Structure formats: C-alpha cells, structure tokens
Amino acid sequence: MNGREKIIAERSKTKDYIDKTRIVLKENNTFEEIKSLKKELKKKNKELEKSDKSLKFHKSGQKQCEKKISLIINEKNELLDKIHQYELMKLDLKLQKSNDLKEKIQKAEHRVNITKKLLDNSKEEIVMLKNIIDDYDKLGFFDFIMNKKPESVRLYSNKFENK
C-alpha cells in the first residue's frame, strides 16, 4: 500500500471510530470508555496528520524531481541541437574545402592547357624556322643576289607575323 492508500484507509478508520463513539454515547456507556475512545481518536488523528505531512513531503519531493528531470531533458535537447549544428558546420567546411580544391585543379588544368598550346605553337615555329634556315642554305648565289626568298619564309610570315 502506498502513502495515499494508507491515508484513505486511516480516514475511513477514523470515521468508523467517530461512528462508534456516537453509538457508545447513545448507549450511555461509562465515562471511562468515552475517555479511552477519545484518546484513541486523538491518537488516530495524530497518525493521520503525520501521514498527511509525509504525503505532502513526498509529493513536493516528486515535483522537485520532475522539475529537475524536465530541466535535464531540455538541456539534453539543446545539446543535441548544438551537436547537430556543429556537425552541419563541419560538413559545410569540408564541402567548402572540396570546392576550393576543385577550383584549384580547374585553374591548374587551364594553365596546363594554355602552356601546352604555347609549347605546341613554339615547337611549330621552331620547326618552320629550321626549315627557313635549311632553305636559305640551299639557296644559290644568284637567288641571294636577286633577293629571292624561299617559300618557307612566306609561309612563316603568313602564319606567325600576321597575328
């Protein structure tokens, strides 16, 4: 039996004693019997008061515990929200770093492509200049006097000097 049930049982017993006292008084019992019944009634009333105080104390303790539990649950939920926010921030940071790396890679690839084009153009120009030198070597003395230029010079000037 818990405290509340005890109190209810005690109250019903007290009511029974009151009823018995009335019956005894009606039957004209002796003064001593009435006095003993009153003492017993006072004793039961004191026990009832003690039980009421105990019940109130336990109820207040229960309310305090419920408040503490409520505070702890709220704090736990707040901490879970903060953890979730920090995890999102961490993921955002990783995503930003990933995007930065992708951008750097794209820039490097672009530089490589530009450098490759420049190297290819330079290689082609070197090959054409080598052909011009070879053609001048093959040019005869009379062609040199007449200021005749090899065909490779014309191709070179059309391709590289007119840019």
Phi and psi in radians as a Rosetta constraint file:
Dihedral C 1 N 2 CA 2 C 2 CIRCULARHARMONIC -1.548 0.35
Dihedral N 2 CA 2 C 2 N 3 CIRCULARHARMONIC -3.103 0.35
Dihedral C 2 N 3 CA 3 C 3 CIRCULARHARMONIC -1.097 0.35
Dihedral N 3 CA 3 C 3 N 4 CIRCULARHARMONIC -0.706 0.35
Dihedral C 3 N 4 CA 4 C 4 CIRCULARHARMONIC -1.142 0.35
Dihedral N 4 CA 4 C 4 N 5 CIRCULARHARMONIC -0.787 0.35
Dihedral C 4 N 5 CA 5 C 5 CIRCULARHARMONIC -1.116 0.35
Dihedral N 5 CA 5 C 5 N 6 CIRCULARHARMONIC -0.650 0.35
Dihedral C 5 N 6 CA 6 C 6 CIRCULARHARMONIC -1.077 0.35
Dihedral N 6 CA 6 C 6 N 7 CIRCULARHARMONIC -0.771 0.35
Dihedral C 6 N 7 CA 7 C 7 CIRCULARHARMONIC -1.114 0.35
Dihedral N 7 CA 7 C 7 N 8 CIRCULARHARMONIC -0.753 0.35
Dihedral C 7 N 8 CA 8 C 8 CIRCULARHARMONIC -1.089 0.35
Dihedral N 8 CA 8 C 8 N 9 CIRCULARHARMONIC -0.748 0.35
Dihedral C 8 N 9 CA 9 C 9 CIRCULARHARMONIC -1.107 0.35
Dihedral N 9 CA 9 C 9 N 10 CIRCULARHARMONIC -0.728 0.35
Dihedral C 9 N 10 CA 10 C 10 CIRCULARHARMONIC -1.112 0.35
Dihedral N 10 CA 10 C 10 N 11 CIRCULARHARMONIC -0.707 0.35
Dihedral C 10 N 11 CA 11 C 11 CIRCULARHARMONIC -1.100 0.35
Dihedral N 11 CA 11 C 11 N 12 CIRCULARHARMONIC -0.751 0.35
Dihedral C 11 N 12 CA 12 C 12 CIRCULARHARMONIC -1.133 0.35
Dihedral N 12 CA 12 C 12 N 13 CIRCULARHARMONIC -0.657 0.35
Dihedral C 12 N 13 CA 13 C 13 CIRCULARHARMONIC -1.120 0.35
Dihedral N 13 CA 13 C 13 N 14 CIRCULARHARMONIC -0.701 0.35
Dihedral C 13 N 14 CA 14 C 14 CIRCULARHARMONIC -1.093 0.35
Dihedral N 14 CA 14 C 14 N 15 CIRCULARHARMONIC -0.740 0.35
Dihedral C 14 N 15 CA 15 C 15 CIRCULARHARMONIC -1.084 0.35
Dihedral N 15 CA 15 C 15 N 16 CIRCULARHARMONIC -0.697 0.35
Dihedral C 15 N 16 CA 16 C 16 CIRCULARHARMONIC -1.069 0.35
Dihedral N 16 CA 16 C 16 N 17 CIRCULARHARMONIC -0.752 0.35
Dihedral C 16 N 17 CA 17 C 17 CIRCULARHARMONIC -1.108 0.35
Dihedral N 17 CA 17 C 17 N 18 CIRCULARHARMONIC -0.694 0.35
Dihedral C 17 N 18 CA 18 C 18 CIRCULARHARMONIC -1.090 0.35
Dihedral N 18 CA 18 C 18 N 19 CIRCULARHARMONIC -0.775 0.35
Dihedral C 18 N 19 CA 19 C 19 CIRCULARHARMONIC -1.082 0.35
Dihedral N 19 CA 19 C 19 N 20 CIRCULARHARMONIC -0.728 0.35
Dihedral C 19 N 20 CA 20 C 20 CIRCULARHARMONIC -1.106 0.35
Dihedral N 20 CA 20 C 20 N 21 CIRCULARHARMONIC -0.691 0.35
Dihedral C 20 N 21 CA 21 C 21 CIRCULARHARMONIC -1.084 0.35
Dihedral N 21 CA 21 C 21 N 22 CIRCULARHARMONIC -0.730 0.35
Dihedral C 21 N 22 CA 22 C 22 CIRCULARHARMONIC -1.115 0.35
Dihedral N 22 CA 22 C 22 N 23 CIRCULARHARMONIC -0.732 0.35
Dihedral C 22 N 23 CA 23 C 23 CIRCULARHARMONIC -1.103 0.35
Dihedral N 23 CA 23 C 23 N 24 CIRCULARHARMONIC -0.753 0.35
Dihedral C 23 N 24 CA 24 C 24 CIRCULARHARMONIC -1.087 0.35
Dihedral N 24 CA 24 C 24 N 25 CIRCULARHARMONIC -0.739 0.35
Dihedral C 24 N 25 CA 25 C 25 CIRCULARHARMONIC -1.131 0.35
Dihedral N 25 CA 25 C 25 N 26 CIRCULARHARMONIC -0.652 0.35
Dihedral C 25 N 26 CA 26 C 26 CIRCULARHARMONIC -1.166 0.35
Dihedral N 26 CA 26 C 26 N 27 CIRCULARHARMONIC -0.555 0.35
Dihedral C 26 N 27 CA 27 C 27 CIRCULARHARMONIC -1.491 0.35
Dihedral N 27 CA 27 C 27 N 28 CIRCULARHARMONIC 0.059 0.35
Dihedral C 27 N 28 CA 28 C 28 CIRCULARHARMONIC 1.083 0.35
Dihedral N 28 CA 28 C 28 N 29 CIRCULARHARMONIC 0.897 0.35
Dihedral C 28 N 29 CA 29 C 29 CIRCULARHARMONIC -1.266 0.35
Dihedral N 29 CA 29 C 29 N 30 CIRCULARHARMONIC 2.995 0.35
Dihedral C 29 N 30 CA 30 C 30 CIRCULARHARMONIC -1.318 0.35
Dihedral N 30 CA 30 C 30 N 31 CIRCULARHARMONIC 2.811 0.35
Dihedral C 30 N 31 CA 31 C 31 CIRCULARHARMONIC -1.064 0.35
Dihedral N 31 CA 31 C 31 N 32 CIRCULARHARMONIC -0.675 0.35
Dihedral C 31 N 32 CA 32 C 32 CIRCULARHARMONIC -1.114 0.35
Dihedral N 32 CA 32 C 32 N 33 CIRCULARHARMONIC -0.714 0.35
Dihedral C 32 N 33 CA 33 C 33 CIRCULARHARMONIC -1.144 0.35
Dihedral N 33 CA 33 C 33 N 34 CIRCULARHARMONIC -0.719 0.35
Dihedral C 33 N 34 CA 34 C 34 CIRCULARHARMONIC -1.131 0.35
Dihedral N 34 CA 34 C 34 N 35 CIRCULARHARMONIC -0.736 0.35
Dihedral C 34 N 35 CA 35 C 35 CIRCULARHARMONIC -1.099 0.35
Dihedral N 35 CA 35 C 35 N 36 CIRCULARHARMONIC -0.760 0.35
Dihedral C 35 N 36 CA 36 C 36 CIRCULARHARMONIC -1.158 0.35
Dihedral N 36 CA 36 C 36 N 37 CIRCULARHARMONIC -0.639 0.35
Dihedral C 36 N 37 CA 37 C 37 CIRCULARHARMONIC -1.166 0.35
Dihedral N 37 CA 37 C 37 N 38 CIRCULARHARMONIC -0.669 0.35
Dihedral C 37 N 38 CA 38 C 38 CIRCULARHARMONIC -1.143 0.35
Dihedral N 38 CA 38 C 38 N 39 CIRCULARHARMONIC -0.718 0.35
Dihedral C 38 N 39 CA 39 C 39 CIRCULARHARMONIC -1.063 0.35
Dihedral N 39 CA 39 C 39 N 40 CIRCULARHARMONIC -0.772 0.35
Dihedral C 39 N 40 CA 40 C 40 CIRCULARHARMONIC -1.120 0.35
Dihedral N 40 CA 40 C 40 N 41 CIRCULARHARMONIC -0.678 0.35
Dihedral C 40 N 41 CA 41 C 41 CIRCULARHARMONIC -1.105 0.35
Dihedral N 41 CA 41 C 41 N 42 CIRCULARHARMONIC -0.779 0.35
Dihedral C 41 N 42 CA 42 C 42 CIRCULARHARMONIC -1.069 0.35
Dihedral N 42 CA 42 C 42 N 43 CIRCULARHARMONIC -0.730 0.35
Dihedral C 42 N 43 CA 43 C 43 CIRCULARHARMONIC -1.070 0.35
Dihedral N 43 CA 43 C 43 N 44 CIRCULARHARMONIC -0.786 0.35
Dihedral C 43 N 44 CA 44 C 44 CIRCULARHARMONIC -1.171 0.35
Dihedral N 44 CA 44 C 44 N 45 CIRCULARHARMONIC -0.646 0.35
Dihedral C 44 N 45 CA 45 C 45 CIRCULARHARMONIC -1.116 0.35
Dihedral N 45 CA 45 C 45 N 46 CIRCULARHARMONIC -0.695 0.35
Dihedral C 45 N 46 CA 46 C 46 CIRCULARHARMONIC -1.118 0.35
Dihedral N 46 CA 46 C 46 N 47 CIRCULARHARMONIC -0.751 0.35
Dihedral C 46 N 47 CA 47 C 47 CIRCULARHARMONIC -1.078 0.35
Dihedral N 47 CA 47 C 47 N 48 CIRCULARHARMONIC -0.699 0.35
Dihedral C 47 N 48 CA 48 C 48 CIRCULARHARMONIC -1.105 0.35
Dihedral N 48 CA 48 C 48 N 49 CIRCULARHARMONIC -0.759 0.35
Dihedral C 48 N 49 CA 49 C 49 CIRCULARHARMONIC -1.085 0.35
Dihedral N 49 CA 49 C 49 N 50 CIRCULARHARMONIC -0.752 0.35
Dihedral C 49 N 50 CA 50 C 50 CIRCULARHARMONIC -1.056 0.35
Dihedral N 50 CA 50 C 50 N 51 CIRCULARHARMONIC -0.749 0.35
Dihedral C 50 N 51 CA 51 C 51 CIRCULARHARMONIC -1.142 0.35
Dihedral N 51 CA 51 C 51 N 52 CIRCULARHARMONIC -0.705 0.35
Dihedral C 51 N 52 CA 52 C 52 CIRCULARHARMONIC -1.077 0.35
Dihedral N 52 CA 52 C 52 N 53 CIRCULARHARMONIC -0.785 0.35
Dihedral C 52 N 53 CA 53 C 53 CIRCULARHARMONIC -1.080 0.35
Dihedral N 53 CA 53 C 53 N 54 CIRCULARHARMONIC -0.758 0.35
Dihedral C 53 N 54 CA 54 C 54 CIRCULARHARMONIC -1.086 0.35
Dihedral N 54 CA 54 C 54 N 55 CIRCULARHARMONIC -0.755 0.35
Dihedral C 54 N 55 CA 55 C 55 CIRCULARHARMONIC -1.093 0.35
Dihedral N 55 CA 55 C 55 N 56 CIRCULARHARMONIC -0.777 0.35
Dihedral C 55 N 56 CA 56 C 56 CIRCULARHARMONIC -1.071 0.35
Dihedral N 56 CA 56 C 56 N 57 CIRCULARHARMONIC -0.742 0.35
Dihedral C 56 N 57 CA 57 C 57 CIRCULARHARMONIC -1.067 0.35
Dihedral N 57 CA 57 C 57 N 58 CIRCULARHARMONIC -0.795 0.35
Dihedral C 57 N 58 CA 58 C 58 CIRCULARHARMONIC -1.186 0.35
Dihedral N 58 CA 58 C 58 N 59 CIRCULARHARMONIC -0.612 0.35
Dihedral C 58 N 59 CA 59 C 59 CIRCULARHARMONIC -1.148 0.35
Dihedral N 59 CA 59 C 59 N 60 CIRCULARHARMONIC -0.730 0.35
Dihedral C 59 N 60 CA 60 C 60 CIRCULARHARMONIC -1.146 0.35
Dihedral N 60 CA 60 C 60 N 61 CIRCULARHARMONIC -0.686 0.35
Dihedral C 60 N 61 CA 61 C 61 CIRCULARHARMONIC -1.107 0.35
Dihedral N 61 CA 61 C 61 N 62 CIRCULARHARMONIC -0.689 0.35
Dihedral C 61 N 62 CA 62 C 62 CIRCULARHARMONIC -1.122 0.35
Dihedral N 62 CA 62 C 62 N 63 CIRCULARHARMONIC -0.741 0.35
Dihedral C 62 N 63 CA 63 C 63 CIRCULARHARMONIC -1.085 0.35
Dihedral N 63 CA 63 C 63 N 64 CIRCULARHARMONIC -0.732 0.35
Dihedral C 63 N 64 CA 64 C 64 CIRCULARHARMONIC -1.097 0.35
Dihedral N 64 CA 64 C 64 N 65 CIRCULARHARMONIC -0.743 0.35
Dihedral C 64 N 65 CA 65 C 65 CIRCULARHARMONIC -1.109 0.35
Dihedral N 65 CA 65 C 65 N 66 CIRCULARHARMONIC -0.720 0.35
Dihedral C 65 N 66 CA 66 C 66 CIRCULARHARMONIC -1.109 0.35
Dihedral N 66 CA 66 C 66 N 67 CIRCULARHARMONIC -0.687 0.35
Dihedral C 66 N 67 CA 67 C 67 CIRCULARHARMONIC -1.107 0.35
Dihedral N 67 CA 67 C 67 N 68 CIRCULARHARMONIC -0.783 0.35
Dihedral C 67 N 68 CA 68 C 68 CIRCULARHARMONIC -1.078 0.35
Dihedral N 68 CA 68 C 68 N 69 CIRCULARHARMONIC -0.754 0.35
Dihedral C 68 N 69 CA 69 C 69 CIRCULARHARMONIC -1.090 0.35
Dihedral N 69 CA 69 C 69 N 70 CIRCULARHARMONIC -0.726 0.35
Dihedral C 69 N 70 CA 70 C 70 CIRCULARHARMONIC -1.075 0.35
Dihedral N 70 CA 70 C 70 N 71 CIRCULARHARMONIC -0.771 0.35
Dihedral C 70 N 71 CA 71 C 71 CIRCULARHARMONIC -1.089 0.35
Dihedral N 71 CA 71 C 71 N 72 CIRCULARHARMONIC -0.745 0.35
Dihedral C 71 N 72 CA 72 C 72 CIRCULARHARMONIC -1.144 0.35
Dihedral N 72 CA 72 C 72 N 73 CIRCULARHARMONIC -0.702 0.35
Dihedral C 72 N 73 CA 73 C 73 CIRCULARHARMONIC -1.112 0.35
Dihedral N 73 CA 73 C 73 N 74 CIRCULARHARMONIC -0.763 0.35
Dihedral C 73 N 74 CA 74 C 74 CIRCULARHARMONIC -1.080 0.35
Dihedral N 74 CA 74 C 74 N 75 CIRCULARHARMONIC -0.772 0.35
Dihedral C 74 N 75 CA 75 C 75 CIRCULARHARMONIC -1.091 0.35
Dihedral N 75 CA 75 C 75 N 76 CIRCULARHARMONIC -0.720 0.35
Dihedral C 75 N 76 CA 76 C 76 CIRCULARHARMONIC -1.070 0.35
Dihedral N 76 CA 76 C 76 N 77 CIRCULARHARMONIC -0.781 0.35
Dihedral C 76 N 77 CA 77 C 77 CIRCULARHARMONIC -1.117 0.35
Dihedral N 77 CA 77 C 77 N 78 CIRCULARHARMONIC -0.693 0.35
Dihedral C 77 N 78 CA 78 C 78 CIRCULARHARMONIC -1.102 0.35
Dihedral N 78 CA 78 C 78 N 79 CIRCULARHARMONIC -0.752 0.35
Dihedral C 78 N 79 CA 79 C 79 CIRCULARHARMONIC -1.123 0.35
Dihedral N 79 CA 79 C 79 N 80 CIRCULARHARMONIC -0.683 0.35
Dihedral C 79 N 80 CA 80 C 80 CIRCULARHARMONIC -1.109 0.35
Dihedral N 80 CA 80 C 80 N 81 CIRCULARHARMONIC -0.690 0.35
Dihedral C 80 N 81 CA 81 C 81 CIRCULARHARMONIC -1.106 0.35
Dihedral N 81 CA 81 C 81 N 82 CIRCULARHARMONIC -0.745 0.35
Dihedral C 81 N 82 CA 82 C 82 CIRCULARHARMONIC -1.125 0.35
Dihedral N 82 CA 82 C 82 N 83 CIRCULARHARMONIC -0.728 0.35
Dihedral C 82 N 83 CA 83 C 83 CIRCULARHARMONIC -1.055 0.35
Dihedral N 83 CA 83 C 83 N 84 CIRCULARHARMONIC -0.748 0.35
Dihedral C 83 N 84 CA 84 C 84 CIRCULARHARMONIC -1.089 0.35
Dihedral N 84 CA 84 C 84 N 85 CIRCULARHARMONIC -0.747 0.35
Dihedral C 84 N 85 CA 85 C 85 CIRCULARHARMONIC -1.095 0.35
Dihedral N 85 CA 85 C 85 N 86 CIRCULARHARMONIC -0.754 0.35
Dihedral C 85 N 86 CA 86 C 86 CIRCULARHARMONIC -1.139 0.35
Dihedral N 86 CA 86 C 86 N 87 CIRCULARHARMONIC -0.663 0.35
Dihedral C 86 N 87 CA 87 C 87 CIRCULARHARMONIC -1.135 0.35
Dihedral N 87 CA 87 C 87 N 88 CIRCULARHARMONIC -0.699 0.35
Dihedral C 87 N 88 CA 88 C 88 CIRCULARHARMONIC -1.121 0.35
Dihedral N 88 CA 88 C 88 N 89 CIRCULARHARMONIC -0.722 0.35
Dihedral C 88 N 89 CA 89 C 89 CIRCULARHARMONIC -1.105 0.35
Dihedral N 89 CA 89 C 89 N 90 CIRCULARHARMONIC -0.695 0.35
Dihedral C 89 N 90 CA 90 C 90 CIRCULARHARMONIC -1.107 0.35
Dihedral N 90 CA 90 C 90 N 91 CIRCULARHARMONIC -0.768 0.35
Dihedral C 90 N 91 CA 91 C 91 CIRCULARHARMONIC -1.133 0.35
Dihedral N 91 CA 91 C 91 N 92 CIRCULARHARMONIC -0.694 0.35
Dihedral C 91 N 92 CA 92 C 92 CIRCULARHARMONIC -1.073 0.35
Dihedral N 92 CA 92 C 92 N 93 CIRCULARHARMONIC -0.722 0.35
Dihedral C 92 N 93 CA 93 C 93 CIRCULARHARMONIC -1.105 0.35
Dihedral N 93 CA 93 C 93 N 94 CIRCULARHARMONIC -0.766 0.35
Dihedral C 93 N 94 CA 94 C 94 CIRCULARHARMONIC -1.089 0.35
Dihedral N 94 CA 94 C 94 N 95 CIRCULARHARMONIC -0.719 0.35
Dihedral C 94 N 95 CA 95 C 95 CIRCULARHARMONIC -1.114 0.35
Dihedral N 95 CA 95 C 95 N 96 CIRCULARHARMONIC -0.730 0.35
Dihedral C 95 N 96 CA 96 C 96 CIRCULARHARMONIC -1.104 0.35
Dihedral N 96 CA 96 C 96 N 97 CIRCULARHARMONIC -0.755 0.35
Dihedral C 96 N 97 CA 97 C 97 CIRCULARHARMONIC -1.093 0.35
Dihedral N 97 CA 97 C 97 N 98 CIRCULARHARMONIC -0.709 0.35
Dihedral C 97 N 98 CA 98 C 98 CIRCULARHARMONIC -1.095 0.35
Dihedral N 98 CA 98 C 98 N 99 CIRCULARHARMONIC -0.769 0.35
Dihedral C 98 N 99 CA 99 C 99 CIRCULARHARMONIC -1.124 0.35
Dihedral N 99 CA 99 C 99 N 100 CIRCULARHARMONIC -0.686 0.35
Dihedral C 99 N 100 CA 100 C 100 CIRCULARHARMONIC -1.083 0.35
Dihedral N 100 CA 100 C 100 N 101 CIRCULARHARMONIC -0.747 0.35
Dihedral C 100 N 101 CA 101 C 101 CIRCULARHARMONIC -1.118 0.35
Dihedral N 101 CA 101 C 101 N 102 CIRCULARHARMONIC -0.720 0.35
Dihedral C 101 N 102 CA 102 C 102 CIRCULARHARMONIC -1.059 0.35
Dihedral N 102 CA 102 C 102 N 103 CIRCULARHARMONIC -0.745 0.35
Dihedral C 102 N 103 CA 103 C 103 CIRCULARHARMONIC -1.112 0.35
Dihedral N 103 CA 103 C 103 N 104 CIRCULARHARMONIC -0.740 0.35
Dihedral C 103 N 104 CA 104 C 104 CIRCULARHARMONIC -1.106 0.35
Dihedral N 104 CA 104 C 104 N 105 CIRCULARHARMONIC -0.712 0.35
Dihedral C 104 N 105 CA 105 C 105 CIRCULARHARMONIC -1.112 0.35
Dihedral N 105 CA 105 C 105 N 106 CIRCULARHARMONIC -0.751 0.35
Dihedral C 105 N 106 CA 106 C 106 CIRCULARHARMONIC -1.097 0.35
Dihedral N 106 CA 106 C 106 N 107 CIRCULARHARMONIC -0.725 0.35
Dihedral C 106 N 107 CA 107 C 107 CIRCULARHARMONIC -1.092 0.35
Dihedral N 107 CA 107 C 107 N 108 CIRCULARHARMONIC -0.756 0.35
Dihedral C 107 N 108 CA 108 C 108 CIRCULARHARMONIC -1.117 0.35
Dihedral N 108 CA 108 C 108 N 109 CIRCULARHARMONIC -0.739 0.35
Dihedral C 108 N 109 CA 109 C 109 CIRCULARHARMONIC -1.093 0.35
Dihedral N 109 CA 109 C 109 N 110 CIRCULARHARMONIC -0.704 0.35
Dihedral C 109 N 110 CA 110 C 110 CIRCULARHARMONIC -1.102 0.35
Dihedral N 110 CA 110 C 110 N 111 CIRCULARHARMONIC -0.769 0.35
Dihedral C 110 N 111 CA 111 C 111 CIRCULARHARMONIC -1.072 0.35
Dihedral N 111 CA 111 C 111 N 112 CIRCULARHARMONIC -0.713 0.35
Dihedral C 111 N 112 CA 112 C 112 CIRCULARHARMONIC -1.095 0.35
Dihedral N 112 CA 112 C 112 N 113 CIRCULARHARMONIC -0.773 0.35
Dihedral C 112 N 113 CA 113 C 113 CIRCULARHARMONIC -1.108 0.35
Dihedral N 113 CA 113 C 113 N 114 CIRCULARHARMONIC -0.763 0.35
Dihedral C 113 N 114 CA 114 C 114 CIRCULARHARMONIC -1.105 0.35
Dihedral N 114 CA 114 C 114 N 115 CIRCULARHARMONIC -0.796 0.35
Dihedral C 114 N 115 CA 115 C 115 CIRCULARHARMONIC -1.079 0.35
Dihedral N 115 CA 115 C 115 N 116 CIRCULARHARMONIC -0.695 0.35
Dihedral C 115 N 116 CA 116 C 116 CIRCULARHARMONIC -1.103 0.35
Dihedral N 116 CA 116 C 116 N 117 CIRCULARHARMONIC -0.761 0.35
Dihedral C 116 N 117 CA 117 C 117 CIRCULARHARMONIC -1.075 0.35
Dihedral N 117 CA 117 C 117 N 118 CIRCULARHARMONIC -0.763 0.35
Dihedral C 117 N 118 CA 118 C 118 CIRCULARHARMONIC -1.111 0.35
Dihedral N 118 CA 118 C 118 N 119 CIRCULARHARMONIC -0.719 0.35
Dihedral C 118 N 119 CA 119 C 119 CIRCULARHARMONIC -1.141 0.35
Dihedral N 119 CA 119 C 119 N 120 CIRCULARHARMONIC -0.716 0.35
Dihedral C 119 N 120 CA 120 C 120 CIRCULARHARMONIC -1.102 0.35
Dihedral N 120 CA 120 C 120 N 121 CIRCULARHARMONIC -0.757 0.35
Dihedral C 120 N 121 CA 121 C 121 CIRCULARHARMONIC -1.114 0.35
Dihedral N 121 CA 121 C 121 N 122 CIRCULARHARMONIC -0.735 0.35
Dihedral C 121 N 122 CA 122 C 122 CIRCULARHARMONIC -1.119 0.35
Dihedral N 122 CA 122 C 122 N 123 CIRCULARHARMONIC -0.711 0.35
Dihedral C 122 N 123 CA 123 C 123 CIRCULARHARMONIC -1.093 0.35
Dihedral N 123 CA 123 C 123 N 124 CIRCULARHARMONIC -0.754 0.35
Dihedral C 123 N 124 CA 124 C 124 CIRCULARHARMONIC -1.122 0.35
Dihedral N 124 CA 124 C 124 N 125 CIRCULARHARMONIC -0.701 0.35
Dihedral C 124 N 125 CA 125 C 125 CIRCULARHARMONIC -1.146 0.35
Dihedral N 125 CA 125 C 125 N 126 CIRCULARHARMONIC -0.710 0.35
Dihedral C 125 N 126 CA 126 C 126 CIRCULARHARMONIC -1.094 0.35
Dihedral N 126 CA 126 C 126 N 127 CIRCULARHARMONIC -0.740 0.35
Dihedral C 126 N 127 CA 127 C 127 CIRCULARHARMONIC -1.088 0.35
Dihedral N 127 CA 127 C 127 N 128 CIRCULARHARMONIC -0.749 0.35
Dihedral C 127 N 128 CA 128 C 128 CIRCULARHARMONIC -1.157 0.35
Dihedral N 128 CA 128 C 128 N 129 CIRCULARHARMONIC -0.702 0.35
Dihedral C 128 N 129 CA 129 C 129 CIRCULARHARMONIC -1.126 0.35
Dihedral N 129 CA 129 C 129 N 130 CIRCULARHARMONIC -0.657 0.35
Dihedral C 129 N 130 CA 130 C 130 CIRCULARHARMONIC -1.104 0.35
Dihedral N 130 CA 130 C 130 N 131 CIRCULARHARMONIC -0.723 0.35
Dihedral C 130 N 131 CA 131 C 131 CIRCULARHARMONIC -1.110 0.35
Dihedral N 131 CA 131 C 131 N 132 CIRCULARHARMONIC -0.679 0.35
Dihedral C 131 N 132 CA 132 C 132 CIRCULARHARMONIC -1.088 0.35
Dihedral N 132 CA 132 C 132 N 133 CIRCULARHARMONIC -0.784 0.35
Dihedral C 132 N 133 CA 133 C 133 CIRCULARHARMONIC -1.084 0.35
Dihedral N 133 CA 133 C 133 N 134 CIRCULARHARMONIC -0.761 0.35
Dihedral C 133 N 134 CA 134 C 134 CIRCULARHARMONIC -1.098 0.35
Dihedral N 134 CA 134 C 134 N 135 CIRCULARHARMONIC -0.708 0.35
Dihedral C 134 N 135 CA 135 C 135 CIRCULARHARMONIC -1.176 0.35
Dihedral N 135 CA 135 C 135 N 136 CIRCULARHARMONIC -0.636 0.35
Dihedral C 135 N 136 CA 136 C 136 CIRCULARHARMONIC -1.165 0.35
Dihedral N 136 CA 136 C 136 N 137 CIRCULARHARMONIC -0.609 0.35
Dihedral C 136 N 137 CA 137 C 137 CIRCULARHARMONIC -1.123 0.35
Dihedral N 137 CA 137 C 137 N 138 CIRCULARHARMONIC -0.598 0.35
Dihedral C 137 N 138 CA 138 C 138 CIRCULARHARMONIC -1.449 0.35
Dihedral N 138 CA 138 C 138 N 139 CIRCULARHARMONIC -0.260 0.35
Dihedral C 138 N 139 CA 139 C 139 CIRCULARHARMONIC -1.177 0.35
Dihedral N 139 CA 139 C 139 N 140 CIRCULARHARMONIC 2.395 0.35
Dihedral C 139 N 140 CA 140 C 140 CIRCULARHARMONIC -1.400 0.35
Dihedral N 140 CA 140 C 140 N 141 CIRCULARHARMONIC 3.015 0.35
Dihedral C 140 N 141 CA 141 C 141 CIRCULARHARMONIC -1.150 0.35
Dihedral N 141 CA 141 C 141 N 142 CIRCULARHARMONIC -0.736 0.35
Dihedral C 141 N 142 CA 142 C 142 CIRCULARHARMONIC -1.191 0.35
Dihedral N 142 CA 142 C 142 N 143 CIRCULARHARMONIC -0.606 0.35
Dihedral C 142 N 143 CA 143 C 143 CIRCULARHARMONIC -1.153 0.35
Dihedral N 143 CA 143 C 143 N 144 CIRCULARHARMONIC -0.636 0.35
Dihedral C 143 N 144 CA 144 C 144 CIRCULARHARMONIC -1.167 0.35
Dihedral N 144 CA 144 C 144 N 145 CIRCULARHARMONIC -0.720 0.35
Dihedral C 144 N 145 CA 145 C 145 CIRCULARHARMONIC -1.179 0.35
Dihedral N 145 CA 145 C 145 N 146 CIRCULARHARMONIC -0.641 0.35
Dihedral C 145 N 146 CA 146 C 146 CIRCULARHARMONIC -1.422 0.35
Dihedral N 146 CA 146 C 146 N 147 CIRCULARHARMONIC 0.040 0.35
Dihedral C 146 N 147 CA 147 C 147 CIRCULARHARMONIC 1.041 0.35
Dihedral N 147 CA 147 C 147 N 148 CIRCULARHARMONIC 0.640 0.35
Dihedral C 147 N 148 CA 148 C 148 CIRCULARHARMONIC -1.433 0.35
Dihedral N 148 CA 148 C 148 N 149 CIRCULARHARMONIC 2.335 0.35
Dihedral C 148 N 149 CA 149 C 149 CIRCULARHARMONIC -1.886 0.35
Dihedral N 149 CA 149 C 149 N 150 CIRCULARHARMONIC 2.600 0.35
Dihedral C 149 N 150 CA 150 C 150 CIRCULARHARMONIC -1.218 0.35
Dihedral N 150 CA 150 C 150 N 151 CIRCULARHARMONIC 2.807 0.35
Dihedral C 150 N 151 CA 151 C 151 CIRCULARHARMONIC -1.095 0.35
Dihedral N 151 CA 151 C 151 N 152 CIRCULARHARMONIC -0.553 0.35
Dihedral C 151 N 152 CA 152 C 152 CIRCULARHARMONIC -1.135 0.35
Dihedral N 152 CA 152 C 152 N 153 CIRCULARHARMONIC -0.520 0.35
Dihedral C 152 N 153 CA 153 C 153 CIRCULARHARMONIC -1.146 0.35
Dihedral N 153 CA 153 C 153 N 154 CIRCULARHARMONIC -0.761 0.35
Dihedral C 153 N 154 CA 154 C 154 CIRCULARHARMONIC -1.088 0.35
Dihedral N 154 CA 154 C 154 N 155 CIRCULARHARMONIC -0.767 0.35
Dihedral C 154 N 155 CA 155 C 155 CIRCULARHARMONIC -1.081 0.35
Dihedral N 155 CA 155 C 155 N 156 CIRCULARHARMONIC -0.722 0.35
Dihedral C 155 N 156 CA 156 C 156 CIRCULARHARMONIC -1.119 0.35
Dihedral N 156 CA 156 C 156 N 157 CIRCULARHARMONIC -0.824 0.35
Dihedral C 156 N 157 CA 157 C 157 CIRCULARHARMONIC -1.145 0.35
Dihedral N 157 CA 157 C 157 N 158 CIRCULARHARMONIC -0.627 0.35
Dihedral C 157 N 158 CA 158 C 158 CIRCULARHARMONIC -1.160 0.35
Dihedral N 158 CA 158 C 158 N 159 CIRCULARHARMONIC -0.651 0.35
Dihedral C 158 N 159 CA 159 C 159 CIRCULARHARMONIC -1.463 0.35
Dihedral N 159 CA 159 C 159 N 160 CIRCULARHARMONIC -0.769 0.35
Dihedral C 159 N 160 CA 160 C 160 CIRCULARHARMONIC -1.890 0.35
Dihedral N 160 CA 160 C 160 N 161 CIRCULARHARMONIC -0.557 0.35
Dihedral C 160 N 161 CA 161 C 161 CIRCULARHARMONIC -1.495 0.35
Dihedral N 161 CA 161 C 161 N 162 CIRCULARHARMONIC -0.337 0.35
Dihedral C 161 N 162 CA 162 C 162 CIRCULARHARMONIC -1.579 0.35
Dihedral N 162 CA 162 C 162 N 163 CIRCULARHARMONIC 0.169 0.35
